[in-house]
Structure formats: structure tokens, C-alpha cells
Amino acid sequence: MEKVVGVLKNMSDYISELIKDYDGTNYEHFTRYIYMTFQREIDASTGTQKNKYIQIRNDILKYIVANRGKITLELRRNK
């Protein structure tokens, strides 16, 4: 996970990495996967690091909600 958060710069890069790591094609399960992946990092972090993960998680969730069709298509292509 640190690789995803630390290296990549824009939202589509984050999403592409998460889709590569995700094993499935279901949009709702992917949303849950993102939430739980970041929640583990949030629970293990403190201070500003924790706030960073919360902000990234929230931004990614907003992005995938706004771009559901595109994300669903990418999930299907990933398999």
C-alpha cells in the first residue's frame, strides 16, 4: 500500500494500481476493497500520516463514485 500512496501522483494512477491489486470485477466489492485497504493503513498510522490516508481514501471514493462507469469498465478489462 505504501507504494501506491507514496509514489503515484494523480487519481487515475492510484485507481489503476488498486485495480491491478484487486481480484474481481464487481464495482461494489471494489469499493469495499478500497475502503478496507485504506482503513488498515489508517488504523496502523498516527498523526499526520493517519490524516493523509483518510484524505486519500475519501478522495478516491469520491472519484470512483463520480466515475462509476469508467471504473466498472476498467475492472472488467483487468480480468
Phi, psi and omega in degrees: 000321181302325178301316181295313184285321188281328191260320189280150189254322185241169187299319181294330175293316176302311183296316180301316178295318179295321178295319178299321182281342184276137181251082179169178180233357184278124182299315182296320178292325177296318177300315178297319178302314179298311181302311184291323178299313180288328180297322176299318178293320179296315181296329182273352185255167175223161172058227185293330178297319179297314179297323179299312180295321178298314180296316179297315179301312182297319178295318179294317179297319176298318181296314183289333174292317181290337184238041186304314181300313180297316181295316179300316178298316179296322177298317180292323179290333183294338183269000000 
